[in-house]
């Protein structure tokens, strides 16, 4: 699971330079790129100028309040995983931090095992974020462009991705044949035969129950009564 982090970036916000150096050394083993700042303003600048996937922030940044920084982050990004680090266990700060949707709240000194467990939680959260749920047991990985059915992965073609997009946008409805043709082939003039052949290939790759035929109308993700 940790291999997912090898393509991700992390921002460390830590005013203790010695401890920050330790975190950089550890995170260099897992992340594609590690960014380090020692105060909230520099961290904000990094977020504005660089793509950041994960944030590790101390809750006390000298005279600055790390929670206020995280609150500001949350106003513009509700999804980015955030881990808070604190020099002591403060129940009042912990309560305030919980409502900010943190992945973890760590109290120094942090053991290597605890840090690794936290990275595993982060990796799982990032994995869940990039997976688009289609129906039970079926997901689409937007990053790798793979369809995952009961754990088995299938690399998708452009037309297959367009079809998956159409299905997920119309999960509970029947998609008319004309709509599918127009969406997949755009301005190309094709008829029902091309669509039938496409659906046959889809079922051959992903299983007969991946999509259901609704007679004379179109197709649906779920079987119609």
N, C-alpha and C positions, 0 to 999 in steps of 0.2 A: 504493500500500500504506500510506503514512503517514497517509492520511485516516482509517484505523481508530482512530488515537490521539486524534482529535478528540472521541471520546466517552469517553475514559479519564482516570483520575486518576493522578498520579505523586507519590510522596513522595521528597523529597531530604533526605538526612541528611549534612550537611556542616558541620564546625566552622569552616572558613575562610569568614568572612562575605562577603568580596569575591568569592571564587570561587563561593560559593553564589548570590550575586546574578546572576552571569553565567549560571549554569545555569537559574535562574528565568526570565531574559530569553529564553533559547533555548527552553525547554520551553513557555513561554507561547504560542509560535507553533504548537505541535503538540497539546498536551494540553487537555482540557476544563478541568481544574483542577490547579494545582500547589500542593502543600503542602511547606513548608520547616521543618525542625527542625535544631538545631545539636548535639544530643546524643542518645544512645541512649534515655534514659528518655522524652524528649519524643516520639521516634519511636514508641516502644511505645504511648504514650498515643494518638498519632494513629491507629495501626493499630487500637486498641481502639474508638475513637470515630468513625472515618471509614472509608468504603469506599475502599480503595487498590487500584489495578490493577497498578502497577509501582513498584519501589523502586530508587533510585540512592543508594548509601551509600559514604561514604569508609571506608577500612579502618582509618584512624587518627582517632579522635574525641577529641583531647586526651588525657586520661588513660584514656579508655575504649577498648575493643577493638571495632572495627566487626564483626569476624568473629564475636565472641560474640553480638552483636546479631542477625546474620544466622542463626546457628545456632539462636537462640531463635525466630526467625521460621519457620524450616524445621520446627521441632517442631510447629507448629500449622498450617502451610500449605506444602505441598510443591510447589505449582504456580505461585505468584506469581512473575513474572519479576524477577530481582534482578541489578543491574549494580553491580559493585564498582569504586571509584575509589581509586587509590593515588598517593602522591607519589613513589614509587620502585618499581622492579621488584624484588620480593623473592621469590625462588624458593620459599622455605619457606612464606611466606604464600600464594603462588599455588597451591601444591600443596594446602594446607588449604582454600583457597577453591573449587578445582575440584570437590571432593567435595560441595559444597553446591548443586550444580546451577545455577551462575550462567549468565546469558545472555551476559555479557561481563566482562572484567577490563581496565579502562582505566588507563593510567599517564599522569599529568599531565606536561607540558601536553597537553591533549586538543584536537586541531584540530576545527574545525567539521565537516570532511568525516568524520572518525572518529566524531564524535558523531551525525551524520546516518546513517552506516552502522549504528551501534548501534541507533538508533531504528528503522531498517528491519528489523533482526533481531528487535527487540522486537515490532514490528507483525506480523511473520510468526508468531512464537511465540504471540501472542495470538489470531491468526486460526486457528491449528491447534488451540488449546485450545477454541475455541467451536464447532468443526466436529465433528459426530458422524458417524463413518464408518458407512455402511450396507452398501455393497458396492462393488466396483471401479467407480471413476468417479462414485460417488453419495455425497453428504454432506448432512447437515442442519445448517443454521446456527441454533443455538438462540437467538441474539440477534435476528436479523432474521426468524426463522420462515420461512426460505426453504429449499426443497429444491434442491440443486445437482447437476445431472446432466451430466457431461462439460462443465462450465463454464457451462452454461445455468441460470439461476435461475428458480424458480417460487415465488411467494408462496402459502403453504398455508392452507387453512381449518382450523377447529377439529377437524373429523372426520378430515381428512387428517393432522393432527398426531398425533391419537390413534392412527391406523393406523400411522404411521411409528414411534411409540413402541412399539407392540406388535410390529412387525416387528423392530426393533433388539433388543428384549428376547428375541426367539426366533429369532435369526439362522440357527441350524443345524437348526431343527425345523419341523415342519408345524404351522400354527396352525388349530385346528378352527374350522369355521364358527360354531358356537355361541359359542365364546369371543370371536370378533370381534364378533358381534352384541351380546353382553352388554357388551363393552367400549365399543363405539361408540355404542350406543343406550341403554345403562344400563337403566332400568326401562321404557322404551317397548317395546311389543309389536310387533315387526316380524319378518318371515319371510325366507326365502331370496331372495325376489324383490328386496327392498330391498338386501340385501348384493350380489347380482349386479349391480344397477344402479350401486351405489357402486363396485364393482371395474371396471365398464366405464368409468365416468368417470375413475377413477384411471389406467387404461391409456391412455385418450384423451389425458390431460394429460401423463403421465410416460413413456409408451411401453409397448408390449405386454410387454416383458421386465422391467418394474419388479417385477412379482409374478407368480408362476406358480400355476396351478390344480392341485391334487392331487385327482383325481377322487373324488367322494363323501366326501371328508374335509375339505378346507379349502384353505389357501393357504400358499405358502412364498416366501421371498426368492430361493431358488436352484432351478433346474430339478432335478427328481428323476428318477433313472434308472429 
